[in-house]
Amino acid sequence: MPLPYIITSSILSADFACLSDQIAQAERAGIDWIHIDVMDGQFVPNLTMGPFIVETCRRISKLPLDVHLMVETPERLYADFARAGASLLYTHIETCPHIYRSIQHIHEVGCKAGVVLNPGTPAAAVEAVLPIVDVVLAMTVNPGFSGQEFIPGVISKITQIRHMLDEVNPKAMIAVDGGINNETLPPTLQAGAQIFIAATAIYKHPKGIAAGVHELRSLLPV
């Protein structure tokens, strides 16, 4: 059976003055998940959301919450975000010297586990944990801020990861994050991505949130 295609809306670009309404609009338009970016101002040059935002999103929506931990020593936070309502936790290979244990820990707290690679990190860096991950997230921008320009060089890495997963864990999915819009989604889809994390393309779409979601959905196979 073919893997599903997922659109997850990153609230990093949402208007937090009316977050509940923004999420509700995206949900009505047909998003599959809600994506929450957690940044500590150390691993990446930005400071954003903690578990309380996940708790808030869980009250607002019943959709799965995928949480991207762009932080140093993320293992100290897995249990907190799981209790807050996270469905899937992404952890960076660059911050986890004991990545196998980190993935196991995420599963132990009751969440799906994703491993993340920055644009400059080779696919081979995550080879050891591919048999036990649920998702591999290939960053298509440098992590830290929404609205950045897509890095085309990551496309070949997506294809490489898909080939590696097909050998050891074909049920695992590939996510892409950064600069995903109507122009960049098709090449990542063709390369093997199934989960598309979009922020600006949804919450800053000139015709509104629903139009942004529908535009991305129209690019996916039915």
MDTraj code that builds the backbone (N, CA, C; nanometers):
import mdtraj as md
import numpy as np

residues = "MET PRO LEU PRO TYR ILE ILE THR SER SER ILE LEU SER ALA ASP PHE ALA CYS LEU SER ASP GLN ILE ALA GLN ALA GLU ARG ALA GLY ILE ASP TRP ILE HIS ILE ASP VAL MET ASP GLY GLN PHE VAL PRO ASN LEU THR MET GLY PRO PHE ILE VAL GLU THR CYS ARG ARG ILE SER LYS LEU PRO LEU ASP VAL HIS LEU MET VAL GLU THR PRO GLU ARG LEU TYR ALA ASP PHE ALA ARG ALA GLY ALA SER LEU LEU TYR THR HIS ILE GLU THR CYS PRO HIS ILE TYR ARG SER ILE GLN HIS ILE HIS GLU VAL GLY CYS LYS ALA GLY VAL VAL LEU ASN PRO GLY THR PRO ALA ALA ALA VAL GLU ALA VAL LEU PRO ILE VAL ASP VAL VAL LEU ALA MET THR VAL ASN PRO GLY PHE SER GLY GLN GLU PHE ILE PRO GLY VAL ILE SER LYS ILE THR GLN ILE ARG HIS MET LEU ASP GLU VAL ASN PRO LYS ALA MET ILE ALA VAL ASP GLY GLY ILE ASN ASN GLU THR LEU PRO PRO THR LEU GLN ALA GLY ALA GLN ILE PHE ILE ALA ALA THR ALA ILE TYR LYS HIS PRO LYS GLY ILE ALA ALA GLY VAL HIS GLU LEU ARG SER LEU LEU PRO VAL".split()
xyz = np.array([
    [0.0846, -0.1197, 0.0000],
    [0.0000, 0.0000, 0.0000],
    [0.0880, 0.1244, 0.0000],
    [0.0597, 0.2229, -0.0852],
    [0.1416, 0.3438, -0.0876],
    [0.1281, 0.4233, 0.0421],
    [0.2355, 0.4906, 0.0780],
    [0.2321, 0.5735, 0.1976],
    [0.1416, 0.6944, 0.1748],
    [0.0766, 0.7442, 0.2814],
    [-0.0095, 0.8620, 0.2649],
    [0.0741, 0.9882, 0.2440],
    [0.0072, 1.0941, 0.2029],
    [0.0706, 1.2249, 0.1912],
    [0.0103, 1.3170, 0.2966],
    [0.0971, 1.3869, 0.3676],
    [0.0570, 1.4666, 0.4829],
    [0.0963, 1.6125, 0.4602],
    [0.0024, 1.7025, 0.4851],
    [0.0334, 1.8445, 0.4933],
    [0.0194, 1.8861, 0.6389],
    [0.1277, 1.9378, 0.6944],
    [0.1246, 1.9830, 0.8330],
    [0.1571, 2.1320, 0.8356],
    [0.0716, 2.2079, 0.9007],
    [0.0842, 2.3542, 0.8985],
    [0.1675, 2.4008, 1.0171],
    [0.2776, 2.4669, 0.9879],
    [0.3657, 2.5181, 1.0924],
    [0.3116, 2.6492, 1.1461],
    [0.2781, 2.6513, 1.2743],
    [0.2200, 2.7719, 1.3330],
    [0.3249, 2.8811, 1.3560],
    [0.4503, 2.8565, 1.3182],
    [0.5531, 2.9588, 1.3309],
    [0.5147, 3.0857, 1.2548],
    [0.4376, 3.0706, 1.1473],
    [0.3960, 3.1866, 1.0672],
    [0.2526, 3.2304, 1.0969],
    [0.1889, 3.1669, 1.1952],
    [0.0515, 3.2044, 1.2287],
    [0.0495, 3.3353, 1.3068],
    [-0.0668, 3.3982, 1.3116],
    [-0.0881, 3.5179, 1.3918],
    [-0.1281, 3.4729, 1.5320],
    [-0.0367, 3.4890, 1.6275],
    [-0.0622, 3.4371, 1.7624],
    [-0.1663, 3.5190, 1.8377],
    [-0.2022, 3.6349, 1.7849],
    [-0.3103, 3.7113, 1.8469],
    [-0.4448, 3.6422, 1.8283],
    [-0.4525, 3.5543, 1.7289],
    [-0.5770, 3.4803, 1.7034],
    [-0.5411, 3.3368, 1.6635],
    [-0.4560, 3.2736, 1.7435],
    [-0.4035, 3.1416, 1.7093],
    [-0.5143, 3.0379, 1.6931],
    [-0.6115, 3.0396, 1.7826],
    [-0.7185, 2.9406, 1.7744],
    [-0.7917, 2.9497, 1.6419],
    [-0.8227, 3.0720, 1.5989],
    [-0.8922, 3.0908, 1.4715],
    [-0.8049, 3.0501, 1.3540],
    [-0.6759, 3.0815, 1.3605],
    [-0.5846, 3.0467, 1.2522],
    [-0.5756, 2.8945, 1.2362],
    [-0.5632, 2.8242, 1.3470],
    [-0.5578, 2.6779, 1.3415],
    [-0.6908, 2.6219, 1.2919],
    [-0.8009, 2.6784, 1.3398],
    [-0.9326, 2.6310, 1.2964],
    [-0.9514, 2.6492, 1.1464],
    [-0.9056, 2.7614, 1.0933],
    [-0.9155, 2.7835, 0.9484],
    [-0.8347, 2.6787, 0.8715],
    [-0.7126, 2.6524, 0.9189],
    [-0.6285, 2.5531, 0.8519],
    [-0.6899, 2.4137, 0.8608],
    [-0.7493, 2.3829, 0.9754],
    [-0.8116, 2.2517, 0.9927],
    [-0.9327, 2.2361, 0.9009],
    [-1.0132, 2.3391, 0.8916],
    [-1.1294, 2.3334, 0.8016],
    [-1.0864, 2.3193, 0.6558],
    [-0.9712, 2.3753, 0.6234],
    [-0.9209, 2.3675, 0.4860],
    [-0.8618, 2.2314, 0.4531],
    [-0.8394, 2.1486, 0.5561],
    [-0.7977, 2.0123, 0.5292],
    [-0.6544, 1.9761, 0.5631],
    [-0.5880, 2.0542, 0.6503],
    [-0.4546, 2.0102, 0.6929],
    [-0.4674, 1.8790, 0.7693],
    [-0.3582, 1.8045, 0.7706],
    [-0.3574, 1.6741, 0.8369],
    [-0.3014, 1.6809, 0.9783],
    [-0.1953, 1.7598, 0.9963],
    [-0.1289, 1.7735, 1.1257],
    [-0.1056, 1.9213, 1.1535],
    [-0.0662, 1.9501, 1.2786],
    [-0.0219, 2.0828, 1.3193],
    [0.1233, 2.0728, 1.3638],
    [0.2083, 2.1565, 1.3050],
    [0.3527, 2.1507, 1.3299],
    [0.3937, 2.2640, 1.4238],
    [0.4722, 2.2285, 1.5243],
    [0.5136, 2.3250, 1.6260],
    [0.6663, 2.3258, 1.6339],
    [0.7248, 2.4432, 1.6100],
    [0.8705, 2.4591, 1.6101],
    [0.9173, 2.5087, 1.7460],
    [1.0062, 2.4327, 1.8065],
    [1.0601, 2.4672, 1.9383],
    [1.2072, 2.5029, 1.9205],
    [1.2438, 2.6262, 1.9563],
    [1.3808, 2.6742, 1.9367],
    [1.4318, 2.7367, 2.0662],
    [1.5604, 2.7130, 2.0949],
    [1.6146, 2.7544, 2.2236],
    [1.7086, 2.8746, 2.2174],
    [1.7300, 2.9320, 2.0974],
    [1.8212, 3.0435, 2.0855],
    [1.9675, 3.0054, 2.0953],
    [1.9960, 2.8751, 2.1002],
    [2.1332, 2.8263, 2.1080],
    [2.1668, 2.7374, 1.9883],
    [2.0915, 2.6298, 1.9725],
    [2.1131, 2.5450, 1.8546],
    [2.0768, 2.6192, 1.7275],
    [1.9744, 2.7021, 1.7367],
    [1.9346, 2.7896, 1.6250],
    [1.9203, 2.9316, 1.6770],
    [1.9365, 3.0334, 1.5895],
    [1.9340, 3.1725, 1.6347],
    [1.7930, 3.2288, 1.6478],
    [1.7098, 3.1605, 1.7224],
    [1.5740, 3.2089, 1.7442],
    [1.5238, 3.1452, 1.8724],
    [1.4265, 3.2065, 1.9353],
    [1.3690, 3.1559, 2.0600],
    [1.2184, 3.1519, 2.0419],
    [1.1600, 3.0322, 2.0583],
    [1.0162, 3.0224, 2.0318],
    [0.9415, 2.9502, 2.1429],
    [0.8750, 2.8414, 2.1130],
    [0.7653, 2.7888, 2.1934],
    [0.8072, 2.6748, 2.2858],
    [0.7354, 2.6639, 2.3964],
    [0.7568, 2.5565, 2.4913],
    [0.6370, 2.4648, 2.4993],
    [0.6371, 2.3740, 2.5981],
    [0.5264, 2.2786, 2.6096],
    [0.3893, 2.3424, 2.6230],
    [0.3822, 2.4635, 2.6789],
    [0.2509, 2.5268, 2.6981],
    [0.1821, 2.5539, 2.5649],
    [0.2596, 2.5806, 2.4598],
    [0.1995, 2.6008, 2.3275],
    [0.1426, 2.4689, 2.2752],
    [0.2138, 2.3600, 2.3004],
    [0.1611, 2.2286, 2.2613],
    [0.0317, 2.1999, 2.3366],
    [0.0292, 2.2293, 2.4654],
    [-0.0935, 2.2114, 2.5433],
    [-0.2077, 2.2943, 2.4841],
    [-0.1774, 2.4181, 2.4455],
    [-0.2791, 2.5050, 2.3869],
    [-0.3318, 2.4479, 2.2556],
    [-0.2399, 2.4034, 2.1706],
    [-0.2812, 2.3445, 2.0427],
    [-0.3629, 2.2182, 2.0636],
    [-0.3287, 2.1411, 2.1662],
    [-0.4050, 2.0197, 2.1941],
    [-0.5465, 2.0538, 2.2369],
    [-0.5648, 2.1639, 2.3090],
    [-0.7008, 2.2061, 2.3461],
    [-0.7774, 2.2564, 2.2248],
    [-0.7073, 2.3207, 2.1320],
    [-0.7716, 2.3784, 2.0147],
    [-0.8133, 2.2719, 1.9143],
    [-0.7288, 2.1680, 1.8971],
    [-0.7488, 2.0718, 1.7891],
    [-0.7210, 1.9297, 1.8338],
    [-0.7873, 1.8367, 1.7685],
    [-0.7621, 1.6947, 1.7922],
    [-0.6658, 1.6365, 1.6885],
    [-0.6180, 1.7177, 1.5944],
    [-0.5238, 1.6696, 1.4939],
    [-0.3906, 1.6305, 1.5582],
    [-0.3158, 1.5404, 1.4953],
    [-0.1822, 1.5088, 1.5452],
    [-0.0945, 1.6337, 1.5510],
    [-0.0120, 1.6418, 1.6540],
    [0.0814, 1.7522, 1.6721],
    [0.2229, 1.7000, 1.6537],
    [0.2896, 1.7457, 1.5485],
    [0.4299, 1.7071, 1.5293],
    [0.5182, 1.8230, 1.5753],
    [0.6087, 1.7917, 1.6662],
    [0.6865, 1.8924, 1.7377],
    [0.8335, 1.8797, 1.6999],
    [0.8898, 1.9885, 1.6493],
    [1.0269, 1.9911, 1.5997],
    [1.1162, 2.0570, 1.7038],
    [1.2002, 1.9767, 1.7686],
    [1.2866, 2.0249, 1.8767],
    [1.4205, 2.0710, 1.8202],
    [1.4331, 2.2007, 1.7993],
    [1.5586, 2.2607, 1.7540],
    [1.6293, 2.3181, 1.8758],
    [1.6760, 2.2275, 1.9612],
    [1.7310, 2.2669, 2.0913],
    [1.8525, 2.1808, 2.1243],
    [1.9374, 2.2349, 2.2125],
    [2.0456, 2.1551, 2.2684],
    [1.9887, 2.0610, 2.3740],
    [2.0514, 1.9463, 2.3914],
    [2.0088, 1.8423, 2.4864],
    [1.8574, 1.8206, 2.4846],
    [1.8022, 1.7843, 2.3698],
    [1.6564, 1.7697, 2.3592],
    [1.6005, 1.6573, 2.4455],
    [1.6839, 1.5609, 2.4806],
    [1.6337, 1.4465, 2.5564],
    [1.5729, 1.4869, 2.6906],
    [1.6119, 1.6018, 2.7446],
    [1.5554, 1.6462, 2.8719],
    [1.4119, 1.6963, 2.8560],
    [1.3670, 1.7133, 2.7327],
    [1.2350, 1.7702, 2.7074],
    [1.1336, 1.6706, 2.6532],
    [1.1766, 1.5516, 2.6149],
    [1.0853, 1.4569, 2.5503],
    [0.9609, 1.4304, 2.6349],
    [0.9800, 1.4009, 2.7620],
    [0.8664, 1.3660, 2.8479],
    [0.7722, 1.4845, 2.8649],
    [0.8272, 1.6067, 2.8773],
    [0.7432, 1.7255, 2.8944],
    [0.6534, 1.7477, 2.7738],
    [0.7094, 1.7336, 2.6539],
    [0.6294, 1.7558, 2.5338],
    [0.5308, 1.6418, 2.5108],
    [0.5686, 1.5218, 2.5491],
    [0.4735, 1.4103, 2.5386],
    [0.3537, 1.4339, 2.6304],
    [0.3795, 1.4760, 2.7534],
    [0.2696, 1.5048, 2.8467],
    [0.1828, 1.6196, 2.7970],
    [0.2443, 1.7142, 2.7264],
    [0.1694, 1.8299, 2.6761],
    [0.0760, 1.7929, 2.5614],
    [0.0989, 1.6770, 2.4987],
    [0.0091, 1.6322, 2.3928],
    [0.0720, 1.6094, 2.2576],
    [0.2058, 1.6120, 2.2495],
    [0.2723, 1.5865, 2.1219],
    [0.2431, 1.4453, 2.0724],
    [0.2289, 1.4336, 1.9424],
    [0.2074, 1.3026, 1.8797],
    [0.3369, 1.2469, 1.8237],
    [0.4202, 1.3353, 1.7716],
    [0.5472, 1.2980, 1.7091],
    [0.6519, 1.4005, 1.7516],
    [0.7691, 1.3528, 1.7913],
    [0.8789, 1.4411, 1.8296],
    [0.9938, 1.4231, 1.7312],
    [1.0359, 1.5338, 1.6724],
    [1.1530, 1.5340, 1.5851],
    [1.2747, 1.5777, 1.6663],
    [1.3835, 1.5029, 1.6547],
    [1.5071, 1.5389, 1.7229],
    [1.6202, 1.5439, 1.6209],
    [1.7088, 1.6415, 1.6335],
    [1.8167, 1.6614, 1.5364],
    [1.9327, 1.5668, 1.5615],
    [1.9817, 1.5050, 1.4549],
    [2.1021, 1.4236, 1.4653],
    [2.2195, 1.5076, 1.5148],
    [2.2205, 1.6361, 1.4823],
    [2.3321, 1.7232, 1.5186],
    [2.3387, 1.7516, 1.6678],
    [2.2285, 1.7307, 1.7410],
    [2.2265, 1.7594, 1.8848],
    [2.2274, 1.6331, 1.9697],
    [2.2280, 1.5166, 1.9070],
    [2.2119, 1.3908, 1.9808],
    [2.3286, 1.2958, 1.9537],
    [2.4335, 1.3027, 2.0343],
    [2.5444, 1.2085, 2.0147],
    [2.5029, 1.0643, 2.0383],
    [2.3987, 1.0457, 2.1187],
    [2.3472, 0.9101, 2.1459],
    [2.2104, 0.8977, 2.0784],
    [2.2098, 0.9071, 1.9459],
    [2.0846, 0.9181, 1.8723],
    [1.9979, 0.7937, 1.8841],
    [2.0589, 0.6769, 1.8922],
    [1.9797, 0.5542, 1.9055],
    [1.8994, 0.5574, 2.0346],
    [1.9669, 0.5955, 2.1437],
    [1.8989, 0.6053, 2.2729],
    [1.7914, 0.7137, 2.2704],
    [1.8193, 0.8238, 2.2003],
    [1.7218, 0.9323, 2.1912],
    [1.5933, 0.8866, 2.1234],
    [1.6064, 0.8133, 2.0123],
    [1.4875, 0.7619, 1.9429],
    [1.4119, 0.6644, 2.0320],
    [1.4839, 0.5784, 2.1006],
    [1.4178, 0.4858, 2.1938],
    [1.3421, 0.5623, 2.3023],
    [1.4043, 0.6676, 2.3539],
    [1.3432, 0.7479, 2.4606],
    [1.2123, 0.8107, 2.4125],
    [1.2111, 0.8630, 2.2915],
    [1.0885, 0.9224, 2.2371],
    [0.9772, 0.8184, 2.2294],
    [1.0101, 0.6987, 2.1843],
    [0.9101, 0.5924, 2.1805],
    [0.8628, 0.5555, 2.3209],
    [0.9534, 0.5566, 2.4165],
    [0.9182, 0.5201, 2.5539],
    [0.8200, 0.6180, 2.6167],
    [0.8265, 0.7458, 2.5769],
    [0.7317, 0.8436, 2.6332],
    [0.6007, 0.8471, 2.5554],
    [0.5862, 0.7600, 2.4562],
    [0.4588, 0.7419, 2.3887],
    [0.4386, 0.8197, 2.2609],
    [0.5468, 0.8713, 2.2024],
    [0.5361, 0.9485, 2.0786],
    [0.6009, 0.8748, 1.9623],
    [0.5580, 0.9070, 1.8416],
    [0.6324, 0.8673, 1.7231],
    [0.7642, 0.9439, 1.7227],
    [0.8656, 0.8871, 1.6574],
    [0.9990, 0.9466, 1.6611],
    [1.0464, 0.9832, 1.5213],
    [1.0946, 1.1074, 1.5095],
    [1.1537, 1.1522, 1.3854],
    [1.2951, 1.2008, 1.4080],
    [1.3833, 1.1730, 1.3127],
    [1.5199, 1.2243, 1.3181],
    [1.5347, 1.3295, 1.2088],
    [1.6061, 1.4385, 1.2412],
    [1.6165, 1.5528, 1.1509],
    [1.7613, 1.5729, 1.1075],
    [1.7782, 1.6088, 0.9793],
    [1.9099, 1.6432, 0.9261],
    [1.9070, 1.7869, 0.8749],
    [2.0052, 1.8658, 0.9143],
    [2.0234, 1.9986, 0.8574],
    [2.0679, 1.9870, 0.7115],
    [2.0556, 2.0934, 0.6343],
    [2.0925, 2.0855, 0.4923],
    [2.2349, 2.0373, 0.4673],
    [2.3275, 2.0726, 0.5552],
    [2.4662, 2.0329, 0.5350],
    [2.5045, 1.8982, 0.5921],
    [2.4090, 1.8278, 0.6524],
    [2.4366, 1.6973, 0.7127],
    [2.4053, 1.5865, 0.6133],
    [2.4997, 1.4949, 0.5874],
    [2.4761, 1.3903, 0.4875],
    [2.3760, 1.2864, 0.5349],
    [2.3110, 1.2215, 0.4401],
    [2.2132, 1.1179, 0.4714],
    [2.2737, 1.0050, 0.5538],
    [2.3998, 0.9756, 0.5305],
    [2.4654, 0.8651, 0.6006],
    [2.4684, 0.8856, 0.7517],
    [2.4535, 1.0093, 0.7970],
    [2.4610, 1.0377, 0.9404],
    [2.3496, 0.9699, 1.0188],
    [2.2361, 0.9403, 0.9538],
    [2.1234, 0.8803, 1.0254],
    [2.1038, 0.7329, 0.9907],
    [2.1962, 0.6759, 0.9165],
    [2.1788, 0.5388, 0.8678],
    [2.1550, 0.4393, 0.9808],
    [2.2249, 0.4547, 1.0926],
    [2.2163, 0.3567, 1.2016],
    [2.0776, 0.3486, 1.2633],
    [2.0015, 0.4600, 1.2620],
    [1.8711, 0.4580, 1.3283],
    [1.7536, 0.4457, 1.2313],
    [1.7812, 0.4337, 1.1038],
    [1.6710, 0.4228, 1.0080],
    [1.5767, 0.3061, 1.0373],
    [1.6254, 0.1918, 1.0877],
    [1.5318, 0.0827, 1.1149],
    [1.4308, 0.1124, 1.2258],
    [1.4575, 0.2129, 1.3114],
    [1.3682, 0.2337, 1.4259],
    [1.2955, 0.3682, 1.4233],
    [1.3180, 0.4509, 1.3224],
    [1.2483, 0.5801, 1.3187],
    [1.1138, 0.5668, 1.2477],
    [1.0267, 0.6612, 1.2756],
    [0.8985, 0.6697, 1.2059],
    [0.9039, 0.7685, 1.0899],
    [0.9863, 0.8732, 1.1070],
    [0.9989, 0.9774, 1.0055],
    [1.1434, 1.0249, 1.0005],
    [1.1909, 1.0553, 0.8807],
    [1.3160, 1.1277, 0.8629],
    [1.2808, 1.2640, 0.8048],
    [1.3219, 1.3701, 0.8739],
    [1.2942, 1.5061, 0.8289],
    [1.4199, 1.5661, 0.7675],
    [1.4118, 1.5989, 0.6400],
    [1.5214, 1.6655, 0.5703],
    [1.4922, 1.8150, 0.5664],
    [1.5733, 1.8933, 0.6384],
    [1.5563, 2.0385, 0.6366],
    [1.5942, 2.0911, 0.4983],
    [1.5069, 2.1723, 0.4426],
    [1.5326, 2.2312, 0.3107],
    [1.5673, 2.3796, 0.3209],
    [1.5837, 2.4272, 0.4454],
    [1.6436, 2.5568, 0.4753],
    [1.7292, 2.5363, 0.5995],
    [1.8100, 2.6358, 0.6324],
    [1.8807, 2.6323, 0.7599],
    [1.7796, 2.6588, 0.8713],
    [1.7739, 2.5746, 0.9739],
    [1.6677, 2.5881, 1.0739],
    [1.6791, 2.7177, 1.1526],
    [1.5631, 2.7706, 1.1921],
    [1.5626, 2.8884, 1.2764],
    [1.4536, 2.9890, 1.2454],
    [1.4251, 3.0122, 1.1173],
    [1.3275, 3.1153, 1.0811],
    [1.2427, 3.0673, 0.9638],
    [1.1150, 3.1066, 0.9650],
    [1.0295, 3.0786, 0.8499],
    [1.0550, 3.1832, 0.7426],
    [1.0123, 3.1515, 0.6207],
    [1.0248, 3.2457, 0.5108],
    [1.1579, 3.2432, 0.4392],
    [1.2445, 3.1448, 0.4701],
    [1.3737, 3.1365, 0.4036],
    [1.3609, 3.0738, 0.2648],
    [1.4662, 3.0924, 0.1859],
    [1.4684, 3.0386, 0.0504],
    [1.5055, 2.8911, 0.0514],
    [1.4295, 2.8132, -0.0197],
    [1.4494, 2.6684, -0.0352],
    [1.5891, 2.6388, -0.0916],
    [1.6540, 2.5341, -0.0372],
    [1.7871, 2.4926, -0.0818],
    [1.7727, 2.3720, -0.1754],
    [1.7870, 2.3902, -0.3065],
    [1.7625, 2.2804, -0.4017],
    [1.8550, 2.1615, -0.3842],
    [1.9742, 2.1839, -0.3293],
    [2.0693, 2.0740, -0.3152],
    [2.0228, 1.9619, -0.2247],
    [1.9195, 1.9880, -0.1439],
    [1.8697, 1.8839, -0.0534],
    [1.7893, 1.7779, -0.1285],
    [1.7419, 1.8084, -0.2474],
    [1.6533, 1.7164, -0.3192],
    [1.7210, 1.5815, -0.3422],
    [1.8453, 1.5803, -0.3829],
    [1.9146, 1.4533, -0.4063],
    [1.9298, 1.3741, -0.2769],
    [1.9411, 1.4454, -0.1644],
    [1.9514, 1.3755, -0.0347],
    [1.8194, 1.3082, 0.0013],
    [1.7075, 1.3708, -0.0332],
    [1.5772, 1.3086, -0.0089],
    [1.5676, 1.1759, -0.0828],
    [1.6092, 1.1749, -0.2069],
    [1.6079, 1.0515, -0.2856],
    [1.6967, 0.9456, -0.2225],
    [1.8121, 0.9863, -0.1760],
    [1.9046, 0.8929, -0.1120],
    [1.8435, 0.8339, 0.0145],
    [1.7802, 0.9172, 0.0948],
    [1.7167, 0.8682, 0.2178],
    [1.6046, 0.7706, 0.1853],
    [1.5256, 0.8007, 0.0812],
    [1.4162, 0.7107, 0.0445],
    [1.4689, 0.5734, 0.0047],
    [1.5778, 0.5714, -0.0703],
    [1.6374, 0.4433, -0.1085],
    [1.6865, 0.3680, 0.0138],
    [1.7475, 0.4383, 0.1074],
    [1.7966, 0.3745, 0.2291],
    [1.6819, 0.3188, 0.3126],
    [1.5740, 0.3956, 0.3249],
    [1.4595, 0.3487, 0.4024],
    [1.3932, 0.2283, 0.3376],
    [1.3839, 0.2289, 0.2070],
    [1.3208, 0.1167, 0.1377],
    [1.3912, -0.0152, 0.1656],
    [1.5183, -0.0076, 0.1974],
    [1.5961, -0.1284, 0.2272],
    [1.5703, -0.1819, 0.3679],
    [1.5468, -0.0927, 0.4655],
    [1.5432, -0.1361, 0.6055],
    [1.4140, -0.1026, 0.6788],
    [1.3365, -0.0049, 0.6283],
    [1.2180, 0.0400, 0.7010],
    [1.1232, 0.1114, 0.6049],
    [1.0646, 0.0394, 0.5113],
    [0.9849, 0.1038, 0.4056],
    [0.8615, 0.1771, 0.4555],
    [0.8148, 0.1467, 0.5767],
    [0.6976, 0.2167, 0.6294],
    [0.7312, 0.3560, 0.6815],
    [0.8578, 0.3828, 0.7057],
    [0.8976, 0.5150, 0.7540],
    [0.8779, 0.6180, 0.6448],
    [0.8474, 0.7400, 0.6861],
    [0.8166, 0.8467, 0.5916],
    [0.9265, 0.9521, 0.5923],
    [0.9289, 1.0318, 0.4870],
    [1.0222, 1.1431, 0.4765],
    [0.9437, 1.2731, 0.4805],
    [0.9876, 1.3636, 0.5673],
    [0.9286, 1.4968, 0.5770],
    [1.0264, 1.5999, 0.5231],
    [0.9716, 1.7088, 0.4737],
    [1.0537, 1.8221, 0.4298],
    [1.0017, 1.9484, 0.4964],
    [1.0943, 2.0366, 0.5313],
    [1.0594, 2.1560, 0.6085],
    [1.1486, 2.2711, 0.5656],
    [1.0843, 2.3788, 0.5174],
    [1.1589, 2.4988, 0.4843],
    [1.1367, 2.5429, 0.3413],
    [1.0694, 2.6544, 0.3223],
    [1.0461, 2.7052, 0.1880],
    [0.9537, 2.6196, 0.1053],
    [0.8682, 2.5409, 0.1694],
    [0.7772, 2.4532, 0.0947],
    [0.6574, 2.5355, 0.0458],
    [0.6404, 2.5365, -0.0864],
    [0.5301, 2.6103, -0.1483],
    [0.4913, 2.5415, -0.2782],
    [0.4117, 2.6072, -0.3609],
    [0.3625, 2.5430, -0.4828],
    [0.4737, 2.5152, -0.5838],
    [0.5876, 2.5827, -0.5717],
    [0.6992, 2.5589, -0.6631],
    [0.7949, 2.4524, -0.6116],
    [0.8138, 2.4463, -0.4806],
    [0.9136, 2.3542, -0.4240],
    [0.8560, 2.2202, -0.3808],
    [0.7252, 2.2153, -0.3569],
    [0.6662, 2.0862, -0.3172],
    [0.6825, 1.9799, -0.4262],
    [0.6526, 2.0084, -0.5544],
    [0.6610, 1.9014, -0.6553],
    [0.7969, 1.8316, -0.6637],
    [0.9114, 1.9035, -0.6655],
    [1.0380, 1.8292, -0.6732],
    [1.0674, 1.7471, -0.5487],
    [1.0231, 1.7914, -0.4310],
    [1.0450, 1.7104, -0.3115],
    [0.9547, 1.5877, -0.3122],
    [0.8333, 1.6043, -0.3630],
    [0.7429, 1.4906, -0.3796],
    [0.8038, 1.3873, -0.4738],
    [0.8549, 1.4336, -0.5851],
    [0.9151, 1.3427, -0.6830],
    [1.0371, 1.2726, -0.6256],
    [1.1088, 1.3403, -0.5373],
    [1.2288, 1.2815, -0.4774],
    [1.1961, 1.1766, -0.3727],
    [1.0728, 1.1789, -0.3177],
    [1.0343, 1.0769, -0.2215],
    [0.9737, 1.1262, -0.0923],
    [0.9508, 1.2566, -0.0779],
    [0.8905, 1.3089, 0.0444],
    [0.7413, 1.2778, 0.0482],
    [0.6902, 1.2584, 0.1695],
    [0.5459, 1.2356, 0.1883],
    [0.4828, 1.3324, 0.2867],
    [0.5643, 1.3973, 0.3711],
    [0.5135, 1.4911, 0.4716],
    [0.5678, 1.6290, 0.4364],
    [0.4778, 1.7251, 0.4204],
    [0.5170, 1.8585, 0.3741],
    [0.4799, 1.9605, 0.4815],
    [0.5837, 2.0176, 0.5410],
    [0.5659, 2.1142, 0.6495],
    [0.5682, 2.2540, 0.5881],
    [0.4585, 2.3250, 0.6009],
    [0.4467, 2.4568, 0.5374],
    [0.4032, 2.5597, 0.6403],
    [0.4683, 2.6743, 0.6374],
    [0.4369, 2.7845, 0.7283],
    [0.3860, 2.9039, 0.6504],
    [0.4774, 2.9759, 0.5862],
    [0.4412, 3.0955, 0.5106],
    [0.3413, 3.0643, 0.3994],
    [0.3587, 2.9499, 0.3318],
    [0.2708, 2.9150, 0.2190],
    [0.1265, 2.8955, 0.2624],
    [0.1045, 2.8722, 0.3917],
    [-0.0313, 2.8572, 0.4434],
    [-0.0768, 2.9841, 0.5143],
    [-0.0045, 3.0230, 0.6194],
    [-0.0521, 3.1312, 0.7050],
    [-0.0282, 3.2711, 0.6483],
    [0.0589, 3.2822, 0.5479],
    [0.0828, 3.4117, 0.4854],
    [0.0388, 3.4137, 0.3387],
    [-0.0419, 3.3183, 0.2985],
    [-0.0872, 3.3148, 0.1597],
    [-0.1702, 3.4397, 0.1297],
    [-0.1446, 3.5052, 0.0172],
    [-0.2150, 3.6318, -0.0116],
    [-0.3661, 3.6182, -0.0216],
    [-0.4150, 3.4967, -0.0498],
    [-0.5593, 3.4767, -0.0613],
    [-0.6190, 3.4098, 0.0622],
    [-0.5371, 3.3933, 0.1656],
    [-0.5875, 3.3378, 0.2900],
    [-0.5417, 3.1953, 0.3168],
    [-0.5674, 3.1516, 0.4373],
    [-0.5195, 3.0211, 0.4846],
    [-0.5782, 2.9077, 0.4014],
    [-0.7072, 2.9100, 0.3781],
    [-0.7702, 2.8005, 0.3032],
    [-0.7110, 2.7890, 0.1636],
    [-0.6877, 2.9020, 0.0991],
    [-0.6303, 2.8993, -0.0357],
    [-0.4898, 2.8400, -0.0326],
    [-0.4134, 2.8711, 0.0714],
    [-0.2796, 2.8152, 0.0830],
    [-0.2802, 2.6641, 0.0975],
    [-0.3700, 2.6146, 0.1816],
    [-0.3809, 2.4690, 0.2011],
    [-0.4267, 2.4020, 0.0726],
    [-0.5289, 2.4574, 0.0086],
    [-0.5834, 2.3966, -0.1134],
    [-0.4800, 2.3962, -0.2263],
    [-0.3993, 2.5005, -0.2329],
    [-0.2974, 2.5071, -0.3369],
    [-0.1962, 2.3954, -0.3205],
    [-0.1533, 2.3711, -0.1970],
    [-0.0579, 2.2623, -0.1726],
    [-0.1231, 2.1262, -0.1958],
    [-0.2465, 2.1102, -0.1481],
    [-0.3148, 1.9803, -0.1622],
    [-0.3338, 1.9447, -0.3084],
    [-0.3575, 2.0441, -0.3907],
    [-0.3814, 2.0174, -0.5330],
    [-0.2586, 1.9596, -0.6038],
    [-0.1426, 1.9712, -0.5414],
    [-0.0189, 1.9224, -0.6011],
    [0.0106, 1.7771, -0.5657],
    [-0.0681, 1.7218, -0.4743],
    [-0.0430, 1.5857, -0.4272],
    [-0.1290, 1.4841, -0.5029],
    [-0.0778, 1.3625, -0.5203],
    [-0.1596, 1.2578, -0.5828],
    [-0.2845, 1.2305, -0.5024],
    [-0.3919, 1.1946, -0.5689],
    [-0.5175, 1.1659, -0.5004],
    [-0.5227, 1.0178, -0.4664],
])
top = md.Topology()
chain = top.add_chain()
for i, resn in enumerate(residues, 1):
    res = top.add_residue(resn, chain, resSeq=i)
    for name in ("N", "CA", "C"):
        top.add_atom(name, md.element.get_by_symbol(name[0]), res)
traj = md.Trajectory(xyz[None], top)
